[in-house]
Amino acid sequence: MMKQPKMLAEWHEQEAIILAWPDQQTDWRPWLDSVRQTYKQLIRAISESGTGVILLVRATDIEQLKSQFEGYHNLLLVSADYNDTWCRDYAFLTCWDGENMIPVEFTFNGWGNKFDASKDNQINQKVLAALCANKLQTSSMVVEGGALEIDQNGHLLSTAMCLANPQRNGEMSLQEYEQTFKSVLGATKVTCLEHGHLEGDDTDGHIDTLVRYTPSQGLVIQSCYNRPTDSHFAGLSSLVEECRAALPEHRIFELPLPYLENDEGERLPASYANYLINNEQILCPTYRVPEDDIALQIIGRAYPDKKIVAIDSFPLVQQFGSVHCISMQVPKQTLKPEVVAAFKQHVTVWQ
């Protein structure tokens, strides 16, 4: 009998990272040159560490990108049509049933029908499922990957503000969410945090902008300790205390809060907690502000066995996201052997 599949922690050994290339058809149009430089920096850091990169691209851009990425390694160009590049929220999650890696997708509706996501919601079934060794499992429930954080023991964290938005699943209760996370993702415990939200965040408070686990019973929290007069101070301070009460055995690492506005004077939801764990390295967002160095040091203390790599994310936050939001990790043994073999050919087009 097949065991209950269990969602894997992000630090489980990975064979690839999924990204989608920003182009004129996405909301990156005003910042295209700068954001592409950030993507190239991220792709190089991932691929040079030995992890494959699955890069979703328009069919019409493939030949041009082959030239742009000449000299790169472990890069697979995959033809796809998408609304935007927030792979964290529409690419499949991965569960382990004791023998096999099982890709699992939920429904993506643009963070509660805020944006058109009809193409993004088809990426798993039309594109990514064909790369996987096992059949894609589908849940009709609306959930984004950035709303879920899980450790190696199956303790899943999310936020009540995000899950309770009725534009996702109507009046679905937190208890019903909990039962679904246990039955679909194998969560052993579910904690929905009540506090914390960043101004300008379209996701209704995704957990990956607020609280992240470490493998050694640590919690990295986007705090506001450095800005006591900031509008975020009360909410993020309450989040830290809520985490202390909910996970008293965990060591807490508080991150400073940067202050960024866009050209229209809107506060940008810049979060240092939105980093990507990629095997032996942590790919950390920086925002060209003084808090960057402090945040990198704190994340280094939280993950003492990892290499800390700074990724210039100032272009990313112009569209209200960061490094974790644009990426999705793929654990080893998830992809077909021929897909993994294709990474070894430097830059390959997947047919």
N, C-alpha and C positions, 0 to 999 in steps of 0.2 A: 504494500500500500504506500502511495506517495505521501511523504511527510508534508506538513503545512509549510508552504514557501514563506521565507522570511526576508524582508527587505534588508539589504546589506548597508553597513555603515560606509561612509564615503572613503574611509582609509583602507577598505578592503583592496587588495592588489588589483590594479587596473590594467587593461590592455588598450584602452582608447578613451579619448575625450571627443564628444560631439559638439561641433560649432556650426553656425550658419553665416555665410559671408554677407556683410552689409553691402547693399547696392542702391541704385537710384530708385528702386521700387519699394524700399523700406523707409522707415521714418528717420534713418540716418542721413538722408540726402543733404541737409545743411552742413553736416560735419564729416562728410564721407572720407576725405583725405586723411584727417587726423584719426578718425576711428579705425580706419584700415591699418594705420600704423600700430595702433594698440593691438588689433587682432594679429598682425604679423609678429609682434613681440611675444604675444601669448602662444601662438602656434610654434614659434621657434623654441620657446622655453619648454613646452610640452614634448615636442618631437625630439629635441636634443637630449631629453632625459630618458629616451627609449620608449616612450608611450606613443601609440598611434594617434593620429588626428583624423576624424571623419569630418570633412568640411562639406556641408551642403552648399551647393552653388546652382545658379541658373544654368540651364543647358547652353545658352548662348554665350556664357562667360567662361566656359571650361577651357577652351584653347588659350585664351588670354591669360587665365590664371596659371596654367601650366608654365608659361613663360615667366610670370611674376614670381613663382615659387621655385624657380630653378635653383638647385643647390640645397633645398630643404630635404628633410628625411621624414620617413614614417607618415606621409601625408596621402590621404585618400580623398579624391574629389568625387562627390556623389551628386548627380543631377537631381534637383528638387525645386518645387515651386512653393514658396512660403510667404506669409504676410510680413513677418519680421524675424528677428534673430534671437529671441529669448528662449533658447533651447531648454533651459532649466525647467521651464513651465510646461513644455509640450512634448519633449523627448521622453522615451520610456524610462521607467525605474527598473531596477533589477532585484529579483529575489532568488534565494537559494533554497532548494527543497531537499538538500542532503545529497543529491546526485547531479542535479542539473541547474543551470542558471536560467531563470524564467523572466523574460521581459514582460513588464506589466504597464499598461497605460490606463490613465483616467481620461475623462473628457476635459478639453480646454476650451473655454468660452471667452477668452480675452479679459480675465480677471473680473468676472461678473458682468459680462456684456458691455464693458467700457470701450472695447475696440474690436474690429473685425478679426476673427481668428479662424475663419473657416478653412483656410489652407493649412495653417499650423496644426489644426486638429486632425488632419489627414496624414501628416508626415509619418507617423509610426506605421500605419497600415499600408500606405502607398510606397514608402521608401525604406524605412529602417528595419521593418520586420524581415525583409529579404536578406538582411545582413546577419541575422541572428540564427544560432544553431537550433533554437527551440521556438515553438509557436508563441506568438504574442498573445497575452491574456488581456482582456479588455473589461473595464468597469465603466458603466455609464455615469457614475458619479463625477461631478465637476470638482477636480482637485489639481492644483499646480505643484510641481516638484519643489519649488522654492518655499512652499508652505509646510514642508515636512523635514524634520531633522531627527535622525535615529542613531542610537549607539549600538555597540556590539552585543548588548544584552536585550535589544528589542524595545528599549524605552523610547517612544516617539514623542517629540515635542512639536506643537503647532501653536497658533494663536487664535483665541476666541473671536477676535475682531474680523479676521479673514474668513474663518469657517462660517460665521454667523451671517455673512452678507447674503440676503435672500436671493440675490441675482445669480448665486451659484447653484444652490440646491433647495430653493424655497425655504420652508420653515424647518428644515432638517435640524434636529437637536444635536448638541455636542455628544450626547450619549450614543446617538445613532452613528455619528462620525466615528466614535471610538470603536463601536462594534465592527464597522466596515474596515477600519485600519487593522483591527485584529484578524478579521477573516480574510482580507485580501492581501495584506502586507505582513501578516504574522507578528504584529506588534504585541509585546507582552504587557506593556503599560502605555497609557496615553496621558500626557499632560498638556492641557490647553492654557497657555499663559494669557492673563487678562490685561497686562500693562505693556506699554511701549509701542510707539509708532513714530515714524519719521515723516515730517512735513514733505509733501511732494511725492509721497510713495503711492503709486497707482494700485498696488497689490493688496491694500487693506492690511498691511502689517505682516508681510511674509517673515517667517521665523529666520530665514537665512540672512536677513538684514539686522537681526537682533541678537540671537543666541545660537552658539555653535558648540558642539561637543568636541572634546579631545579624547584620544584612546585611553588616557590614564586618569579617568574621572575628573576631568576639568571642564569648565564652562567658560567660553570666551563670549563676553557680553558687550554689545555696543552701548556704552555708558555715556554719561554727560558730566562726569566728575570735574572736568576741566572748565566747564562753562556754567557756573552756578546761577547766572542770571538769564540763561537761555530758556526759550519756551519749551525745550525738550527736557529740562532738568528734572522736573517733578515726575513725569511719566517714566523716564528711563531709570531714575533712582528707585521708583517703585518696582520696576522690572527686576532690578538687581536684588532687591529684598525678597521679591516673590520667588526668584530662583533659589535664593538661600534657603527659604522655607520649604520649597518643593523638592530640592535636591541637596540636603544638608551635608551629604558625604562628599560633594564635589568641591574642588578648589576653583575659585572664581578669578578670572582675569578680566579686568575692566579696561575697555578701550576708550581713548579720548574721542570726543566728537568734533569733527571738522565743521567749519562754517563755509558753505559755498552757495552762491546765488548765480542764476543764469543772467543773460543780457537783459531780460525783462524784469529782473529784480525778484524772481521767484526763488524761494529756498529749495535747494537740491538735496535729495535724500542720500547724501554721501555716507556710506557705512564701511568701516574697516572690517566688520564681521562678514562681509560678502566676499570672502576669499575662497579659493578652490584648493582642495587637498588633492594632490596628484602624486601618488606613490611616495617617493622620498622627498618631495618638495611641497611647499605651500606657496601658491601664487596669490600674492596679496595686492589689493588695490591701493594705489596712492593717488593723491589729488592735488599735488603741487602746493601744499600748505605745510606750515611748521609741524603740525601734528603727525605727519607721515612717519618721521623717524621714530617717534615715541611708539606709535602703533606697531611698527615693524619689530621693535624691541620686545614689546609685550607679547606679540604673536610668537616670536622666537622663544620666549620663556614658556609659553603654553605648549609648544611643540619642540622640545629641545633636541629631538632626534631628526628633525626635518631641516632641509635647506630652505631658507626664506628668500623668495624671489619677488621683487617689487615690479608691479605692472602698472604703467601709467594709465589710470582710469578716469582722468579728467574728461576725456571725450565721451566715455561711457555714461557718466553721470548726467551729461547734458540731456540724455533720454531717460533719466531717472532709474538707472540700473548700474550694475558693476560686474566684476569678473565672474562671480558665481552665477549670476542671472543669465549670462550668455552661454553657459557651458553645462554639459551633463557627462558624468563619468560612466564608463562601461567596464564592469569587473571582468577579470580574466575568465575564459571559458564561455563567455556569452556569445561571441561572434563565431561565424563559420570559419573553419580552418583556412579556407581560401581567402577570406577577407584579411585575416591576420597575416597570411603570407604576402598579401599585396602591399602591406606596409613596408616590407623589406625592400621594395623596388623604388624607394625614395618618393617620387611624386607619381601617383597612379590615378587613372580615371577608372572608376568602377562602372562597368557596363551591365 
